Amino acid sequence: MIKTIGFPGRYLQGPDAVQHLPELLNEFSLATPIVLMDDLVRASVGDLLLKPLSAAGIQTTLLRFAGECTSEAIEQLALEAERTQADVVIGYGGGKTIDAAKGIAKAHNLRLFIVPTIASNDSPTSRLIVLYDDQHRVTRVDRLTRNPDVVLVDTAIIARAPARFFAAGLGDALSKKFEATQCHLARGKNFFGTESLATARLLAERCYDTIIEFGLPALKQIQDHGTPNESVERAVEASVLLSGLGFESGGLSLSHALTRGFSAHPVMSTFLHGETVAFGSIVQLVAEERPEAEVQAHIDFCHSLGLPITLAQLGAKNATEAEILQMATLTAAAPYIGNLTPAADANRIAQCINRADAMGHATAR
């Protein structure tokens, strides 16, 4: 049986890593980059990327990302990119900017460099392009034919961002151990269309262990100092690299399937991806019928990171049973919902959401 694992072409991480961008472009024989960023990133940290390129004499085309990664937005950006002589797209920003950059690269078969400015999710290393509608609801997932050529993670930039983004990245990453395991047990497929290699599952497990060890001290460092240290480096490696490899090559399960349902709620859709996944991981452990003490320990750790552990903390305090069942129904239609034992239909998913919410309320008091 063929099994597949995928990696970005190059991964660099550390303080001031962005200074190495000109030499990387030169090494890849690239000379005319497009840089995609939104207004906030340009105002706050834009010069940290643009000045090294300018100093190296590299002519750069800037494209403005408006904020939502829709099919229409990517089509418009791809049209703007077509008017240039670009040979590489550099996605500089958060998850939606990164996915839009992937969309441009796919449209014109360009090289792709990813430079995340926050560590809020594990999109930088993967081939996936998550598309939304104008109401922030997930509509579909496209794929590149290859992973990004370069992922460059400047931890000095990451550490300057609000701590909420950092915590959300940890929340997104915490689920991967459980999801990859469930996918394996169900003989489900990863995002390369095969069952997972043991290496992918080991990376997902190491991701979880690293966050348990370094997540809290890393978050405190971000909150108190806004600069990287060894704990931050290890936590970022887990939330960006290990998590990215673990999900794409290990596969997903209920924690991420729930984002289909949660993103349809008008308030929950405004929360960060990693925040909804964190609560989703609690629901998954309940659905797996794990011992209550194990579920509670996971809830306690998520709570210590300031992650949502109740529907109320995700803006759905007064969610009705009908609304919860609607979330569960949309979740049950997600492509990886079958990667779960015991199996769950919409009614059972709704029951698990309610149970996770009740346990979270008891903890949050």
Secondary structure, 3 states (H helix, E strand, C coil): CCECCCCCCCEEEECCHHHHHHHHHHHCCCCCEEEEECHHHHHHHHHHHHHHHHHCCCCCEEEECCCCCCHHHHHHHHHHHHCCCCCEEEEEECHHHHHHHHHHHHHHCCEEEEEECCCCCCHHHCCEEEEECCCCCEEEEEECCCCCCEEEEEHHHHHHCCHHHHHHHHHHHHCHHHHHHHHHHCCCCCCCCCECCHHHHHHHHHHHHHHHHHHHHHHHHHHHCCCCCHHHHHHHHHHHHHHHHHHHHHCCCHHHHHHHHHCCCCCHHHCCHHHHHHHHHHHHHHHCCCCHHHHHHHHHHHHHCCCCCCCHHHCCCCCCHHHHHHHHHHHHCCCCCCCCCCCCCHHHHHHHHHHHHHHHHHHHC
